[in-house]
Amino acid sequence: MKEFDKWNGIKKKTSQDNKKRNFKEREIFNAKVGKNIGFEQNGVGNQFIRPILIVKKFSNSSFYAIPLSTTEKRNQYYFEFEFIKDKKSVAILSQMRNLDAKRLLNKIGMISQDDFEELKKQLKEIID
């Protein structure tokens, strides 16, 4: 059985956090993405954390994010890149969603401008 009750407790505490977080497009953060249903990407560990890429900033508290993985998949719904030397990261394009900045923990990197432009191009192709 999934740990929905544990995640719900963490989500309640996260919701009450009023710490200001600075972020911008192209940055990669660890974020509390939670315990989800079906094929939705889950966070891992005690805080249900997963690295995410900030794709579009809407305000100081809202943005589109794409969860990242290290599992290689080669089709139109995945975009492979490196933000850490010699370590592949995979953006799961089909899992893009709106998140609140309260979920952000720590910045861990940034995707290159060239890779970001290619990722956005591929993302546009799958939503057309």
Contacts in CASP RR format, 6 or more apart in sequence:
PFRMAT RR
TARGET T0000
AUTHOR 0000-0000-0000
METHOD contacts of the structure
MODEL  1
MKEFDKWNGIKKKTSQDNKKRNFKEREIFNAKVGKNIGFEQNGVGNQFIR
PILIVKKFSNSSFYAIPLSTTEKRNQYYFEFEFIKDKKSVAILSQMRNLD
AKRLLNKIGMISQDDFEELKKQLKEIID
2 35 0 8 1.000
2 37 0 8 1.000
3 35 0 8 1.000
4 35 0 8 1.000
6 35 0 8 1.000
7 34 0 8 1.000
7 35 0 8 1.000
7 48 0 8 1.000
10 32 0 8 1.000
10 34 0 8 1.000
10 47 0 8 1.000
10 48 0 8 1.000
11 32 0 8 1.000
11 34 0 8 1.000
14 32 0 8 1.000
14 102 0 8 1.000
14 103 0 8 1.000
15 102 0 8 1.000
17 102 0 8 1.000
19 102 0 8 1.000
20 60 0 8 1.000
21 101 0 8 1.000
21 102 0 8 1.000
21 104 0 8 1.000
23 29 0 8 1.000
23 54 0 8 1.000
23 57 0 8 1.000
23 63 0 8 1.000
23 101 0 8 1.000
23 104 0 8 1.000
23 107 0 8 1.000
24 54 0 8 1.000
24 57 0 8 1.000
25 54 0 8 1.000
25 55 0 8 1.000
25 56 0 8 1.000
25 57 0 8 1.000
25 63 0 8 1.000
25 116 0 8 1.000
26 53 0 8 1.000
26 54 0 8 1.000
26 110 0 8 1.000
26 111 0 8 1.000
26 113 0 8 1.000
26 116 0 8 1.000
27 53 0 8 1.000
27 54 0 8 1.000
27 107 0 8 1.000
27 109 0 8 1.000
27 110 0 8 1.000
28 51 0 8 1.000
28 52 0 8 1.000
28 53 0 8 1.000
28 54 0 8 1.000
28 68 0 8 1.000
28 83 0 8 1.000
28 89 0 8 1.000
28 107 0 8 1.000
28 108 0 8 1.000
28 109 0 8 1.000
28 110 0 8 1.000
28 111 0 8 1.000
29 51 0 8 1.000
29 52 0 8 1.000
29 54 0 8 1.000
29 104 0 8 1.000
29 105 0 8 1.000
29 106 0 8 1.000
29 107 0 8 1.000
29 108 0 8 1.000
30 49 0 8 1.000
30 50 0 8 1.000
30 51 0 8 1.000
30 52 0 8 1.000
30 104 0 8 1.000
30 105 0 8 1.000
30 106 0 8 1.000
30 108 0 8 1.000
31 49 0 8 1.000
31 50 0 8 1.000
31 51 0 8 1.000
31 52 0 8 1.000
31 65 0 8 1.000
31 99 0 8 1.000
31 103 0 8 1.000
31 104 0 8 1.000
31 105 0 8 1.000
32 43 0 8 1.000
32 47 0 8 1.000
32 48 0 8 1.000
32 49 0 8 1.000
32 103 0 8 1.000
32 105 0 8 1.000
33 41 0 8 1.000
33 42 0 8 1.000
33 43 0 8 1.000
33 48 0 8 1.000
33 49 0 8 1.000
33 50 0 8 1.000
33 52 0 8 1.000
33 67 0 8 1.000
33 99 0 8 1.000
33 103 0 8 1.000
34 42 0 8 1.000
34 43 0 8 1.000
34 48 0 8 1.000
34 50 0 8 1.000
35 42 0 8 1.000
35 43 0 8 1.000
35 48 0 8 1.000
36 42 0 8 1.000
40 95 0 8 1.000
41 50 0 8 1.000
41 67 0 8 1.000
41 69 0 8 1.000
41 92 0 8 1.000
41 95 0 8 1.000
42 48 0 8 1.000
42 50 0 8 1.000
43 49 0 8 1.000
43 50 0 8 1.000
44 50 0 8 1.000
47 105 0 8 1.000
49 105 0 8 1.000
50 67 0 8 1.000
50 68 0 8 1.000
51 67 0 8 1.000
51 68 0 8 1.000
51 89 0 8 1.000
51 108 0 8 1.000
52 65 0 8 1.000
52 66 0 8 1.000
52 67 0 8 1.000
52 68 0 8 1.000
52 99 0 8 1.000
53 65 0 8 1.000
53 66 0 8 1.000
53 68 0 8 1.000
53 91 0 8 1.000
53 111 0 8 1.000
53 119 0 8 1.000
54 63 0 8 1.000
54 64 0 8 1.000
54 65 0 8 1.000
55 63 0 8 1.000
55 64 0 8 1.000
55 65 0 8 1.000
55 66 0 8 1.000
55 96 0 8 1.000
55 119 0 8 1.000
55 120 0 8 1.000
55 123 0 8 1.000
56 63 0 8 1.000
56 64 0 8 1.000
57 63 0 8 1.000
58 64 0 8 1.000
58 98 0 8 1.000
60 101 0 8 1.000
61 100 0 8 1.000
61 101 0 8 1.000
61 102 0 8 1.000
62 98 0 8 1.000
62 99 0 8 1.000
62 100 0 8 1.000
62 101 0 8 1.000
63 98 0 8 1.000
63 99 0 8 1.000
63 101 0 8 1.000
64 96 0 8 1.000
64 97 0 8 1.000
64 98 0 8 1.000
64 99 0 8 1.000
65 96 0 8 1.000
65 97 0 8 1.000
65 98 0 8 1.000
65 99 0 8 1.000
66 91 0 8 1.000
66 92 0 8 1.000
66 93 0 8 1.000
66 95 0 8 1.000
66 96 0 8 1.000
66 119 0 8 1.000
67 91 0 8 1.000
67 92 0 8 1.000
67 95 0 8 1.000
68 89 0 8 1.000
68 90 0 8 1.000
68 91 0 8 1.000
68 92 0 8 1.000
69 89 0 8 1.000
69 90 0 8 1.000
69 92 0 8 1.000
70 87 0 8 1.000
70 88 0 8 1.000
70 89 0 8 1.000
70 90 0 8 1.000
71 90 0 8 1.000
72 78 0 8 1.000
72 80 0 8 1.000
72 88 0 8 1.000
72 90 0 8 1.000
73 90 0 8 1.000
74 80 0 8 1.000
76 93 0 8 1.000
76 122 0 8 1.000
76 125 0 8 1.000
76 126 0 8 1.000
77 92 0 8 1.000
77 93 0 8 1.000
77 94 0 8 1.000
77 126 0 8 1.000
78 90 0 8 1.000
78 91 0 8 1.000
78 92 0 8 1.000
78 93 0 8 1.000
79 90 0 8 1.000
79 91 0 8 1.000
79 93 0 8 1.000
79 115 0 8 1.000
79 118 0 8 1.000
79 119 0 8 1.000
79 122 0 8 1.000
79 123 0 8 1.000
80 88 0 8 1.000
80 89 0 8 1.000
80 90 0 8 1.000
80 91 0 8 1.000
81 88 0 8 1.000
81 89 0 8 1.000
81 91 0 8 1.000
81 111 0 8 1.000
81 112 0 8 1.000
81 115 0 8 1.000
81 119 0 8 1.000
82 88 0 8 1.000
82 89 0 8 1.000
83 89 0 8 1.000
83 109 0 8 1.000
83 110 0 8 1.000
83 111 0 8 1.000
83 112 0 8 1.000
84 109 0 8 1.000
91 119 0 8 1.000
93 119 0 8 1.000
93 122 0 8 1.000
93 123 0 8 1.000
93 126 0 8 1.000
94 126 0 8 1.000
96 123 0 8 1.000
111 119 0 8 1.000
END
